[in-house]
Structure formats: structure tokens, C-alpha cells
Amino acid sequence: MKMRMGSPANITHPHIVKEGDYCGGKASIDNTGVRVMNVVFFHKSGESEAAILEAYPDLNRAQVHAALAYYDDHTEEIDAELRADETAADRYDQERSFDSHSAHSQVVPGRFPLSRTLMSRAGD
């Protein structure tokens, strides 16, 4: 008897949107503008579900769980996004340090990486 290998299951995640023209093509939660990696960052930092919901009041429990389930199925993708963001945060810190020695230093609006943004938002 010859066994046939089936094709991998096409896994869908309720509440998760991943489209090129929305949130930079990154996995996001419904129409909230919150990326999966935002929720994962908090989760990996040891924050509770309640803390995540407090930081993102537009989310509900099902959406937080969906983001974490998506992460479980796409760990490499989300970890790569987090690493890229941390690299951007380090580069931002280096630029700020260099610019602080310049007489013409200025902050560029909208250039504040995720990890720094999330940590400041969590402290609000």
C-alpha cells in the first residue's frame, strides 16, 4: 500500500490581517493598527494579559490570544521583526548620541523604534 503525503494545512488565524498595504505588510490585529509583534514584545517581556490590554485598550482578550497563537505558528517571522526593530532602536540610540554632540541636533518625528515606544507607552 502506497502512502500519500498530504499538503501542509493552510492555517488561518482569526483576528490576524497580513496585507501589503496595511501596517507595512506585517501581521496585525484586525483593523486596530496593532502589530502582532507589539503584543509579542509585551508577552516576551513578562507582561500579563491585563497589562497588554491596558497598553492597547482597543484590543480584546480574543485578539491578544490570536496574536500569541499566530506567533506560535510564525515564531521565526515575528522574532525576525523584533530583532530588526531592536537593531533599529540601537541605531536610533547611536544617532541620538552622535547628534547630541552636534549644535544642529534635532529629533526626527516618527523615528522611534518599537521597543522604545512600547516601553514608554507601558509606563504611561
N, C-alpha and C positions, 0 to 999 in steps of 0.2 A: 504494500500500500504506500503510495507516494503522498508525503505530507506537503501541503501548500503553506507557504508563509503569507500571512496577511499583511496588508499595508498598515503602517502605523496609524493609530487612531488620530483623527483630527480633533484636537482638544479645543473647546471654546470655553471662555471664561465670562460668566455673566458680569456685567458692570465694567468690563475692560474694553477699551477702544484703542486701536492702534492703526492710525491712518496718517499718511504722509503729510497732510496739511493741518493736522491737529497736534498740538504740543510737540512740535518738531519731529513727529513720527514716532515718538516714544510711547510706550504703553501708558495709558492714562485711565482715570476712573470716570466713567460716564461722561457727562458734559460739565464736569467740575473744574477742569484745568489742572487737577492734582495728578501728578505722575505717580505711577506705581513705585518708582524709586524713592519718592518722598516718604511714602508710608514705610517702605522697607528700611530706609535710613533710620527713622524713629525706632522701628522694631529692633533693628540690629544694635541700636544704642541703648537698648534695655527699657525703652518706654512702654508703658502699658497701653492697652487698647483705649482706655479712658483718656490718657494723655494725647494719643493720636487724634481722637475725636475732638478734644479740646483745641488742639492746634489747627484742626481742619473742621470747623463746625458745619460745613456743607456736606460732609460725609456722614454716612450711617454705618452701623456695625457690619451689615452685609457687604458694603463696599470695601471696608477695611479688610474683611476676611477674603474677599475676592482678590484684592491686591496681593495679599500674602499667598494665596493659592496660586496666583499667576507666577509669583516669584518662585514658588516651589517647582513649578514646571519649566521656568525660564531663568534659572539661577545664574547661568553664565552671562546671559544678556543683561540682566539687571546689575550684577556685580561689575560688569564692564562699564556700565553707565555710571555707577558710583565711583569707580576708580578714575574715570575720565573727569568727573566732577571734582574729585579730590585733587587731581593734577591741576585743574583749572583754578582751584582755590589756592593751591601753593603758588602758582604763577601770579595770581592776583596779589597775594601777600608780598611776593618778591617785588612786583611792580610798585606797590604802595610804599614799600621800604625804600626803593630806589627814588621814587618820586618825592618822598618826604624830605629828601636832601636837596631837592631842586626848588628854586624860587618860584617856578611856574607849575607846581604840582596842583592837580585838580582831580576830583573824583569823577569818574565817568558813570553817569546814571545808567542803571540797569545792569551793571557789571559786578555782580556779587554772587559768587557760586553757591550752589545748593547747600552744602554742608554748613557754610557760614550763615546763610539765610535761615535755614531751619533752626539752627541753634539760637539765633537771635529771636526768632519767632516763638520758640518754645519758652523763652524767658519772659515774654510779654505778659 
